[in-house]
Amino acid sequence: MNGSAGGALAAAVCNAGGLGLIGGGCEQSPWPPERLEWCQQQIELTLRQTQKPWGIGFITWALEPAILEQVLSHRPATVMLSMGDPAPFAERVRQAGACLLVQVTDLDEARQALDVGADVVVAQGSEAGGHGGRRATLPFVPAVVDLASPTPVLAAGGIADGRGLAAALVLGAAGALIGTRFEATHEALVEPAAKSAIIEGSGEDTERSRVLDIARGVHWPHKYTGRTLRNTFLEQWLGREEELMNDDEAIRSYEVAAARGDIVSVWAGEAIDLITDLASAADLVALIVRQAEEALERAGRR
């Protein structure tokens, strides 16, 4: 959700009763000045539009202490760290009075999150859009719940409606972290064509790989692949990542095509089969809660 979850989306989710998170991360270090400026603008927008607790998420491996300090000066209620070692930042987040969420993709990362004192652990399954690991949500979440107890756990990856939230609760999670479904909202900073692709797409159209990271020149750690909708470039190079890394001409052709808009990278999870319309964030929060209540009631009757 980096770049797509801006201040308007975060504030709308907060005002509707959820915890809205700004997607404040950056895929490079040091951060370029324009990315820091964007982050500052989105925080200010959030503060103007909500009085409720709000949060912000970062890509841990690319975070810098100075960036964190600037964000903490705005007193977010929650800071989420994802993908990387949270140890250099965890104590500072807690000192600032913020709740520390740490998103994990395997049990070793879950233990690491607990060791640094995470207030909440987010167990992300591989069905998630964007970057993540190899574990599937259904078996991974209860394993993290058992390991982390009594620290609360949120389920993430492949959750796009209230049935997914209900399932997360039954698995022992305290709630769910939902990404892709909120890309298809009016408030999300996502191009209309990408929103339409999510609404029209299927989970079978998504693929997890390193192809687009290589093409974009983004140096994610190898353990984290990215799930996107398929496009012609990905299909051409899937399974040929090492070859692509050494093909400067192919990478230049990608850059040209992406600049023209001929290739669009849409980061989306497997649950897009369940996304059939463009909604407001407030309506979506209310709908998910209602669906979860109905699903749990049905399960109880059975």
PyMOL commands that set and color helices and strands:
alter all, ss='L'
color gray80, all
select helices_A, chain A and resi 7-15+33-49+60-62+65-72+87-95+107-115+137-148+162-170+180-183+192-200+203-205+211-216+232-237+241-245+248-260+270-274+281-301
alter helices_A, ss='H'
color red, helices_A
select strands_A, chain A and resi 21-23+55-59+78-82+99-104+120-124+130-132+153-156+175-177+206-209+225-229
alter strands_A, ss='S'
color yellow, strands_A
deselect
rebuild
show_as cartoon
